[in-house]
Amino acid sequence: MSTPFFDAVIIGAGAAGLFCAAQAGQRGLKVLLVDHAEKVAEKIRISGGGRCNFTNRDLDPRAPQRHFLGQNPQFCRSALSRYTPQDFIALVQRHGIAFHEKHKGQLFADRSAEGIISMLLAECADGRVQRWQPCGVKKIVFSAPDAQGTGSSSYQIDTDRGPAQARSLVVATGGLSIPKIGASDFGYRIARQFGLPLVQQRPGLVPLTFDGADWAPYARLAGLALPVEIGTGAGKERMVFHEDLLFTHRGLSGPAVLQISSYWQDGAPLDIDLAPGIDLPAALAQAKARSRKRVANELATLVPARLADAWAGTDADWQRPINEASDKALARLAAQLARWRLTPTGTEGYRKAEVTLGGVDTHALSQQTMECRAQPGLYFIGEVVDITGWLGGYNFQWAWSSAHACAQALPMD
């Protein structure tokens, strides 16, 4: 039996792979989509609490570095400017999927992420995309033109379902985050096989953990959420977010911590304002002048009661009526709440990380096509590339935009 030939084989049936396959197929290319998992797009399925935060209206493709990071965040400008959130929104609307904006431009499906997955599969069907799934890839071999320059380059892909040959190979295998749904280092292994440089990978958009003994006073606050200002770094490297923080038994989570985790460096402290927008010294001074309630009771009018009780309980000077507390003690209380400085000991790792930082070095890729500069016909898209977005739909938009750039560039006969 002869080996089937395709214009493109795409490895990875997640957000980027599905969308790239659909777009390429609808251009008239013969496309094969391969994935080792039994189900497609598990990351879409579980994202956004099962409703898929599929893009963000606030993305500004003229300044993508504002919402993306990597060694060269400017790399994503070209793809994001050519396929925008508005383009993907139009596709969602064309498929009749109802959606809503949660806040800060974040768009979610009204019902279920399954609607987005069904849409992508329908788009693939319109492009007559062939899918082999579950199907592992065993080996990839590149064949260059012969010494006389005749013939064309191609990729031989050996899979669990037999061999396939393609003019172009697209790697859309994602990163290392959430291994229980099939994440692996396969894309990085392909990059190494073809000599592409990699940027060190680490978990991103991930909860942060703290030493058990040091965290004990705060562990009882698990489940408490409140708006904060959180920052890390110094000078030009300083990054600050205004989001909700969530206490956990092992440390801190919530949107504020997930956002800052992508910028946090091992050993660096965090600065957290637990009462942003409140003049704590003035508020506590006014309470002292008019009240005989305990410090914790007055503090509970400014921050959540559980936090007020826990915080006041850490110092004997705060465990008394506020009118009996010294000005110095109240000033110290206000300063600590406004700038709680603490140093995480680590993260919850890839098992709870929403994305993987690092990946294929963008200097090795064309920002217009996502093709490797030194390896013809090999493309990398989505999370496997060293481009990572903020929380809030930005990473899905990068998947759609990078996939679209690649699909439009794939050559035909």
SVG drawing of the C-alpha trace seen along z (x, -y; Angstrom):
<svg xmlns="http://www.w3.org/2000/svg" viewBox="-27 -61 51 63">
<polyline fill="none" stroke="black" stroke-width="0.4" points="0.0,0.0 1.4,-3.4 2.0,-6.1 -0.8,-8.7 0.5,-12.2 -0.8,-15.4 -0.1,-19.1 0.2,-19.4 0.3,-17.2 -0.6,-19.0 0.3,-17.3 -1.9,-18.3 -5.7,-18.7 -5.9,-21.5 -7.0,-25.0 -4.2,-26.0 -4.1,-22.6 -7.8,-22.4 -8.0,-26.0 -5.0,-25.7 -6.3,-22.5 -9.7,-24.0 -8.3,-27.2 -5.8,-25.3 -8.4,-22.7 -10.8,-25.5 -8.0,-26.9 -8.1,-23.6 -5.1,-21.9 -5.2,-18.2 -4.7,-18.2 -4.2,-15.4 -4.6,-16.2 -3.0,-13.8 -3.3,-13.6 -2.4,-11.0 -5.3,-11.7 -8.8,-10.1 -10.6,-13.5 -9.8,-16.7 -9.2,-20.0 -9.3,-19.0 -7.8,-22.3 -10.7,-24.1 -13.1,-21.8 -11.9,-22.6 -11.0,-26.3 -13.0,-29.1 -14.8,-26.9 -16.1,-24.8 -17.2,-27.9 -14.0,-28.7 -12.7,-32.2 -12.1,-32.2 -10.6,-35.7 -10.4,-39.2 -11.9,-42.3 -9.2,-44.5 -6.3,-43.0 -4.4,-45.7 -2.5,-44.1 -0.5,-47.4 1.0,-46.8 0.9,-43.0 3.8,-43.2 1.3,-44.7 -0.6,-41.4 2.1,-38.9 5.5,-37.8 8.5,-35.9 12.0,-36.7 10.6,-38.7 6.9,-39.5 7.0,-41.8 7.1,-38.5 3.3,-38.1 2.4,-41.5 2.2,-40.4 -0.1,-37.4 -2.4,-39.2 -2.8,-42.2 -3.9,-40.0 -6.3,-37.8 -7.9,-39.7 -10.4,-39.0 -13.0,-40.6 -12.3,-38.0 -12.8,-35.1 -15.9,-36.7 -17.4,-36.9 -16.8,-33.2 -18.4,-32.4 -21.4,-34.5 -21.6,-32.8 -22.0,-29.5 -24.7,-30.9 -22.8,-30.5 -24.1,-32.9 -21.4,-34.5 -20.9,-37.2 -18.2,-39.5 -17.3,-38.7 -15.0,-41.7 -11.9,-43.3 -12.8,-42.2 -12.9,-38.5 -15.4,-36.7 -17.0,-33.3 -19.5,-31.0 -22.9,-31.3 -23.4,-27.6 -20.4,-25.4 -17.0,-25.1 -18.4,-22.2 -19.9,-24.8 -16.5,-26.1 -15.1,-22.6 -18.1,-21.7 -17.5,-24.9 -13.9,-24.0 -14.7,-20.4 -17.4,-21.7 -14.9,-24.1 -12.5,-21.1 -15.3,-19.1 -15.9,-22.0 -12.2,-21.8 -12.3,-18.0 -9.6,-17.6 -8.7,-14.0 -8.2,-13.1 -6.3,-10.3 -7.1,-10.1 -6.0,-8.6 -2.8,-8.2 0.7,-8.5 3.6,-9.7 6.6,-7.4 9.1,-9.0 9.6,-12.0 12.1,-12.0 12.8,-14.9 13.7,-14.3 15.5,-17.2 15.7,-17.6 18.4,-15.4 21.9,-16.6 20.8,-17.8 18.1,-19.9 15.3,-17.9 12.3,-16.7 10.8,-18.5 11.4,-18.3 8.9,-16.4 8.3,-14.9 7.7,-11.2 5.6,-10.7 5.5,-7.2 2.4,-6.9 0.4,-4.2 -2.0,-4.2 0.7,-3.8 2.9,-6.3 2.0,-9.6 4.0,-12.0 3.6,-15.7 5.1,-18.8 4.6,-20.7 4.6,-19.7 2.9,-21.9 3.6,-21.3 0.7,-22.4 1.3,-20.1 1.0,-22.7 3.1,-22.9 3.6,-20.9 0.7,-22.3 -1.9,-19.9 -0.3,-16.5 -3.5,-14.7 -5.2,-15.8 -2.3,-14.7 0.3,-17.5 3.8,-16.3 7.1,-17.6 6.6,-16.1 6.8,-19.5 10.0,-20.4 11.5,-17.0 10.6,-17.8 12.3,-21.2 15.4,-19.6 15.4,-17.0 15.6,-19.8 18.1,-21.9 15.8,-24.7 16.8,-26.6 14.4,-26.4 13.7,-28.9 13.6,-27.3 10.1,-26.1 8.4,-26.7 4.8,-26.8 2.8,-30.0 -0.5,-31.3 -0.1,-29.1 -0.9,-29.2 2.1,-30.1 3.0,-28.1 4.7,-29.0 6.6,-27.2 4.2,-25.2 5.3,-26.6 5.4,-30.2 2.0,-29.8 0.2,-28.2 -1.3,-31.5 -2.8,-32.1 -3.8,-28.6 -7.1,-29.0 -8.1,-31.8 -8.4,-29.2 -11.3,-30.0 -11.2,-33.8 -11.1,-36.0 -10.6,-39.8 -9.4,-42.4 -5.8,-43.4 -2.9,-45.1 -0.1,-42.7 3.4,-43.4 6.8,-41.9 10.2,-43.0 11.9,-46.4 12.5,-49.2 11.6,-48.5 11.0,-44.9 8.3,-45.9 4.9,-44.4 1.6,-45.1 -1.9,-43.7 -5.2,-44.7 -7.2,-41.5 -8.8,-39.2 -6.6,-37.1 -7.6,-33.7 -6.1,-32.2 -5.5,-28.4 -4.3,-25.8 -0.9,-25.8 -0.5,-29.4 -2.2,-32.0 -4.2,-31.7 -6.9,-33.6 -6.5,-35.9 -4.1,-38.2 -1.6,-35.5 -2.0,-33.6 -1.2,-36.9 1.8,-37.8 3.1,-34.2 4.2,-34.6 6.4,-37.5 7.6,-36.2 11.1,-34.9 12.3,-32.2 13.4,-33.8 11.8,-37.2 9.3,-38.7 5.7,-39.8 4.2,-43.0 0.5,-42.9 -1.9,-45.7 -4.8,-44.0 -6.9,-47.1 -6.2,-49.0 -7.8,-52.4 -8.3,-52.7 -6.4,-55.2 -5.8,-52.8 -3.9,-55.2 -6.6,-57.8 -9.4,-55.2 -7.9,-53.6 -7.1,-57.0 -10.8,-58.0 -11.9,-54.8 -9.7,-55.3 -11.2,-58.7 -14.8,-57.5 -14.9,-53.8 -14.3,-51.4 -14.6,-48.3 -11.7,-45.9 -9.2,-46.6 -10.3,-43.5 -13.9,-44.7 -13.0,-48.1 -10.6,-46.6 -13.5,-44.3 -15.2,-47.4 -12.3,-47.9 -11.3,-44.4 -13.0,-41.0 -13.8,-40.0 -11.9,-36.7 -8.8,-38.6 -9.2,-41.2 -9.5,-38.6 -6.5,-36.6 -4.3,-39.7 -5.2,-41.2 -4.5,-37.9 -0.8,-38.0 0.2,-40.9 -0.8,-41.5 -0.9,-45.3 -3.8,-44.7 -5.8,-42.5 -7.5,-45.3 -10.1,-48.1 -8.9,-50.4 -9.1,-53.4 -6.5,-51.8 -4.1,-50.9 -1.1,-53.1 -0.8,-55.3 2.4,-53.4 0.7,-50.0 -2.1,-51.2 0.4,-52.7 2.3,-49.4 -1.0,-47.5 -1.9,-49.9 1.6,-49.6 1.6,-45.8 -1.8,-45.5 -0.9,-48.0 2.4,-46.3 2.3,-42.7 5.7,-41.4 6.2,-37.7 8.4,-35.4 6.8,-32.2 8.8,-29.0 7.5,-27.7 4.4,-27.0 1.8,-24.3 3.7,-23.2 2.4,-22.0 -0.5,-20.1 -2.2,-23.3 -0.6,-25.7 -2.8,-27.1 0.1,-27.6 3.8,-26.9 6.2,-29.7 9.1,-29.4 9.3,-27.0 10.5,-27.3 12.7,-30.4 10.8,-32.9 14.1,-34.0 14.1,-30.7 10.7,-31.4 9.1,-33.8 6.7,-36.1 4.7,-36.3 4.3,-32.5 5.5,-30.7 7.8,-28.6 11.3,-27.7 13.9,-29.9 16.5,-27.1 14.1,-24.2 11.8,-24.4 8.3,-23.3 8.4,-23.0 6.0,-25.3 5.3,-25.8 2.1,-27.4 0.3,-28.1 1.6,-27.4 4.7,-25.4 6.2,-28.7 7.8,-31.1 4.8,-33.5 2.6,-33.5 -0.5,-35.7 -2.1,-37.1 -5.0,-35.4 -8.3,-36.3 -8.5,-34.8 -5.2,-36.1 -3.6,-32.6 -6.5,-31.3 -6.3,-34.4 -2.6,-33.6 -3.6,-30.1 -6.2,-31.4 -3.9,-34.1 -0.7,-32.0 -2.7,-29.1 -4.3,-31.5 -0.9,-33.0 0.5,-29.5 -2.6,-28.2 -2.5,-31.1 1.2,-30.5 1.2,-26.7 2.1,-26.1 -0.2,-24.3 0.6,-22.4"/>
</svg>
